[in-house]
């Protein structure tokens, strides 16, 4: 398991791409599921952020 700091850095790198494809969203989702405990506050926060970004991408 990676540290929460490392997971957040990797998540930010994935989301900082100019083209957020479904593949990018799936990679980010997998990162959170594999590397963070289900009860982790960071996992919850990044999942919410991921869904918001996914929603914004669909609208544009």
N, C-alpha and C positions, 0 to 999 in steps of 0.2 A: 504494500500500500504506500502511495505517495503521501507527502505532507499536504495539509490543506493549502498552504501557501503555493506549493508547486502545482496543485490541481487548479487553483484560481489563475495562476500565471498561464498555464496551458489553455484554460478556457478562454481567457482574454485574447490570447494569440489566435485561437480559432475564430473568435467573433470579430477580430479586427481586419478580416479580409474584406475586400471590396465586393466580392460576390459571395453572398451567403446562400449556398445551395442546400438542398435537403440533405445531401451527403455530409456537409459541414455540421448541420444541426444534429444529425444522427451520431457523428463522431463526438460532439460535445456531450450529448445525452449519455452515450456509452461511457465516456470519461467519468461523468458524475456517478453513474450507477456502479461502475467497477471500483473506483478509487475512494469513494466517500461512503461512510456508514449511512444507512437509511435515516437514522435519527439526527444526522448532522445538520446544524443550522445553516452551514455554508451550502450544503447540498440543496436544501429547501430554497434558499435565496437565489442560487444560480439556476435552479430549475424554473423559478418564477421569471427570472430575467430571460432565460432561454425561450420560454413560451411567449413572452412579450416581443422579443426580437423576431421570432418565427411569425407571429401575427403581423408585425409591421412589414415584414418581407412579403407576405402574401398580399397585403393591401397595395404595395407599390408595383 
